[in-house]
Amino acid sequence: MAWYQEWFDRDEYELVYHRRDEREAEQVVDLIERLVRPAPGSEILDVGCGRGRHARVLARRGYRVTGIDVAARALQIARERADAEGLHTVRFLQHDMREPLCRTCFDGVVNLFTAFGFFEDDADHLRALQAMATALRPGGWLVQDFLNAEYVQRHLVPRDRFQLDGIEVVQERWIENGRVNKRIRLRRNGAEQVFYESVRLLRLEDFQKLYQEAGLDLQATLGDYTGRPFTSESPRLILYARKAAV
């Protein structure tokens, strides 16, 4: 089983990423609305939606949202949270991002919080972007939020730790074979669980090539959730692209 199939389904995932909250998701969607100006009621596909943090914000703002992910448990949580809010314009489906969900059926696609770069074979990254492009209607838009490889390499923290709810979380990071890797150790009452993450350090030039092959026209690159221009020192690489109108 690939690391992302196991890790994203675990309840411990939310413990490790507890600082990624609704306020951050609202900020990301604010940026998308300023950047793209989606039409009211647009149909939006959230690729790698996880527990639906961004999908629910989009649904609250009146968009019709479909979230897809491979993690069944994460999707169950997403559905429960959407139901608790009475959000009826969002649905969640278990689906591999490398396979097209449909053809020309969405106005926009979002792929947020580094929900990309997981695969060992770069051909699978192209397949995923081609699937996103296939789902877009002519003239449709894509916003992709990824890490900035240069920033990660300069500012990598090899090890950190914190405690929450009686659990000690130790995170160890290293770069190897063009990927940033993380080992996550969770310790409680003398027992330890270990999980891994591994993400390809794709750079802007890699995305430019992938977008060209997928039939996407890159419109803008931003460096953080406030919308600052992208530079080598930006913490994020946020890409806005369009599918050809014809």
C-alpha positions as CSV (number, residue, x, y, z in Angstrom):
1,M,0.0,0.0,0.0
2,A,1.3,3.5,-0.9
3,W,2.0,5.8,2.0
4,Y,-0.7,8.2,1.1
5,Q,-3.4,5.5,1.0
6,E,-2.6,4.6,4.6
7,W,-1.7,7.9,6.2
8,F,-4.5,10.1,4.9
9,D,-7.0,7.6,6.2
10,R,-5.7,7.7,9.8
11,D,-7.3,9.8,12.5
12,E,-3.7,10.7,13.7
13,Y,-3.3,12.8,10.5
14,E,-5.5,15.5,12.0
15,L,-3.5,15.4,15.2
16,V,-0.3,16.1,13.2
17,Y,-1.9,18.9,11.1
18,H,-4.1,20.4,13.8
19,R,-2.9,23.9,12.9
20,R,-4.4,23.7,9.4
21,D,-7.8,25.1,10.3
22,E,-10.9,26.6,8.8
23,R,-9.4,30.1,8.9
24,E,-6.6,29.0,6.6
25,A,-9.1,27.3,4.2
26,E,-11.1,30.5,4.1
27,Q,-8.0,32.4,3.2
28,V,-7.2,30.0,0.3
29,V,-10.7,30.3,-1.1
30,D,-10.6,34.1,-0.7
31,L,-7.5,34.0,-2.9
32,I,-9.1,31.7,-5.5
33,E,-12.1,34.1,-5.8
34,R,-9.9,37.1,-6.2
35,L,-7.7,35.3,-8.8
36,V,-10.3,33.5,-10.8
37,R,-13.6,35.3,-10.1
38,P,-15.7,32.1,-10.6
39,A,-19.3,32.6,-11.8
40,P,-21.9,32.2,-9.0
41,G,-22.9,28.6,-8.7
42,S,-19.9,27.3,-10.6
43,E,-19.3,23.5,-10.5
44,I,-15.9,22.9,-8.9
45,L,-13.9,19.7,-8.6
46,D,-11.7,19.4,-5.5
47,V,-8.9,16.9,-6.3
48,G,-7.3,15.3,-3.2
49,C,-10.0,16.8,-1.0
50,G,-9.2,14.9,2.2
51,R,-11.6,15.7,5.0
52,G,-13.3,18.4,2.9
53,R,-11.9,21.5,4.5
54,H,-11.7,23.5,1.3
55,A,-14.7,21.9,-0.3
56,R,-17.0,22.9,2.5
57,V,-15.8,26.5,2.3
58,L,-16.5,26.5,-1.4
59,A,-20.0,25.0,-0.8
60,R,-20.8,27.6,1.9
61,R,-20.1,30.3,-0.8
62,G,-22.7,28.8,-3.1
63,Y,-20.5,26.7,-5.5
64,R,-21.5,23.2,-6.4
65,V,-18.6,21.1,-5.3
66,T,-17.4,17.5,-5.9
67,G,-14.5,16.3,-3.8
68,I,-12.5,13.3,-4.7
69,D,-9.8,11.3,-2.7
70,V,-8.5,7.8,-2.4
71,A,-8.9,7.8,1.4
72,A,-12.2,6.3,2.4
73,R,-12.1,7.3,6.1
74,A,-11.2,10.9,5.2
75,L,-14.2,11.0,2.8
76,Q,-16.5,9.6,5.5
77,I,-15.4,12.4,7.8
78,A,-15.9,15.0,5.0
79,R,-19.5,13.8,4.5
80,E,-20.3,13.9,8.2
81,R,-19.0,17.4,8.5
82,A,-20.8,18.6,5.5
83,D,-24.0,17.0,6.7
84,A,-23.6,18.6,10.1
85,E,-23.5,22.0,8.4
86,G,-26.4,21.3,6.1
87,L,-24.3,21.7,3.0
88,H,-26.3,20.1,0.2
89,T,-24.2,21.4,-2.8
90,V,-21.2,19.3,-2.0
91,R,-20.6,15.5,-2.6
92,F,-17.5,13.3,-1.9
93,L,-16.4,10.4,-4.0
94,Q,-13.6,7.9,-3.6
95,H,-11.6,8.2,-6.8
96,D,-7.9,8.0,-8.0
97,M,-6.8,11.4,-9.3
98,R,-4.9,9.8,-12.1
99,E,-8.2,8.7,-13.7
100,P,-10.6,11.2,-15.3
101,L,-13.8,11.5,-13.2
102,C,-15.7,12.8,-16.2
103,R,-15.3,14.8,-19.4
104,T,-15.9,18.6,-19.7
105,C,-18.2,18.6,-16.6
106,F,-16.6,21.2,-14.3
107,D,-16.0,24.9,-14.5
108,G,-13.0,24.8,-12.2
109,V,-10.6,22.4,-10.5
110,V,-8.7,23.0,-7.3
111,N,-5.8,20.9,-6.0
112,L,-4.8,22.3,-2.6
113,F,-2.4,21.9,0.4
114,T,0.2,19.9,-1.6
115,A,-2.3,17.2,-2.6
116,F,0.1,16.3,-5.4
117,G,3.6,15.0,-6.1
118,F,3.0,11.7,-4.3
119,F,3.7,9.3,-7.1
120,E,7.0,7.5,-7.7
121,D,6.6,7.7,-11.5
122,D,6.5,11.2,-12.9
123,A,4.2,9.9,-15.7
124,D,1.5,9.5,-13.0
125,H,1.8,13.2,-12.2
126,L,1.1,14.0,-15.9
127,R,-1.8,11.5,-15.9
128,A,-3.3,13.3,-12.9
129,L,-3.1,16.7,-14.5
130,Q,-4.5,15.3,-17.8
131,A,-7.4,13.9,-15.8
132,M,-8.0,17.4,-14.2
133,A,-7.9,19.0,-17.7
134,T,-10.3,16.4,-19.1
135,A,-12.8,17.2,-16.3
136,L,-12.7,20.9,-17.2
137,R,-15.1,22.5,-19.7
138,P,-13.5,24.5,-22.5
139,G,-12.1,27.7,-20.9
140,G,-12.2,26.2,-17.5
141,W,-9.7,27.0,-14.7
142,L,-7.4,25.2,-12.4
143,V,-5.8,26.4,-9.2
144,Q,-3.0,24.2,-7.8
145,D,-1.4,24.9,-4.4
146,F,2.0,23.2,-4.0
147,L,5.1,23.6,-1.9
148,N,8.0,25.7,-3.2
149,A,10.9,23.3,-3.7
150,E,13.6,25.9,-3.4
151,Y,12.1,27.2,-0.1
152,V,11.8,23.7,1.3
153,Q,15.4,22.9,0.5
154,R,16.6,26.2,2.1
155,H,14.5,26.0,5.2
156,L,14.1,22.3,5.9
157,V,13.7,21.6,9.6
158,P,15.4,18.2,10.1
159,R,13.6,17.4,13.3
160,D,10.9,18.9,15.6
161,R,8.5,17.6,18.3
162,F,5.4,18.7,20.1
163,Q,2.8,17.2,22.5
164,L,-0.9,17.2,22.1
165,D,-3.6,15.3,23.9
166,G,-1.0,13.2,25.7
167,I,0.7,12.2,22.5
168,E,4.3,13.1,21.6
169,V,4.7,13.8,17.9
170,V,8.3,13.7,16.5
171,Q,8.8,14.7,12.9
172,E,12.0,13.9,11.0
173,R,12.6,15.3,7.5
174,W,15.2,14.7,4.8
175,I,15.7,15.2,1.1
176,E,16.7,12.2,-1.1
177,N,16.3,11.4,-4.8
178,G,14.5,14.6,-5.6
179,R,11.8,14.1,-2.9
180,V,11.2,15.6,0.5
181,N,10.5,12.8,3.0
182,K,9.1,12.9,6.5
183,R,9.0,10.2,9.2
184,I,6.3,10.8,11.8
185,R,6.6,9.1,15.2
186,L,3.6,9.2,17.5
187,R,4.4,8.1,21.1
188,R,1.9,7.4,23.9
189,N,2.1,5.3,27.0
190,G,5.4,3.6,25.9
191,A,4.0,2.6,22.5
192,E,5.1,4.1,19.1
193,Q,3.4,4.4,15.7
194,V,5.4,5.4,12.7
195,F,4.1,7.0,9.5
196,Y,5.7,8.4,6.4
197,E,5.2,11.1,3.8
198,S,7.2,11.5,0.5
199,V,6.6,14.3,-2.0
200,R,8.4,14.9,-5.3
201,L,10.1,18.3,-5.3
202,L,8.5,19.6,-8.4
203,R,9.6,23.0,-9.5
204,L,7.9,25.8,-11.5
205,E,9.6,24.6,-14.7
206,D,8.3,21.0,-14.1
207,F,4.8,22.3,-13.8
208,Q,5.2,24.5,-16.9
209,K,6.1,21.4,-18.9
210,L,3.4,19.3,-17.3
211,Y,0.8,21.9,-18.0
212,Q,1.8,22.3,-21.6
213,E,1.5,18.5,-22.1
214,A,-1.9,18.5,-20.4
215,G,-3.3,21.3,-22.5
216,L,-3.3,23.9,-19.7
217,D,-2.2,27.5,-20.2
218,L,-0.5,28.9,-17.1
219,Q,-1.9,32.3,-16.3
220,A,-0.2,33.3,-13.1
221,T,2.0,32.1,-10.2
222,L,1.7,33.3,-6.6
223,G,3.8,32.7,-3.6
224,D,1.5,32.6,-0.6
225,Y,-2.2,32.7,0.4
226,T,-2.2,36.5,0.5
227,G,-1.5,36.6,-3.2
228,R,2.1,37.9,-3.3
229,P,4.0,37.2,-6.5
230,F,6.0,33.9,-6.6
231,T,9.8,34.1,-5.9
232,S,12.4,31.6,-4.9
233,E,11.8,32.6,-1.3
234,S,8.0,32.1,-1.4
235,P,6.7,29.5,1.0
236,R,4.2,28.2,-1.6
237,L,3.9,27.7,-5.3
238,I,0.3,28.5,-6.3
239,L,-0.5,28.1,-10.0
240,Y,-3.5,29.4,-11.9
241,A,-4.1,27.9,-15.4
242,R,-6.9,27.7,-18.0
243,K,-7.9,25.1,-20.5
244,A,-8.2,26.3,-24.1
245,A,-11.6,27.7,-24.9
246,V,-12.0,25.6,-28.0
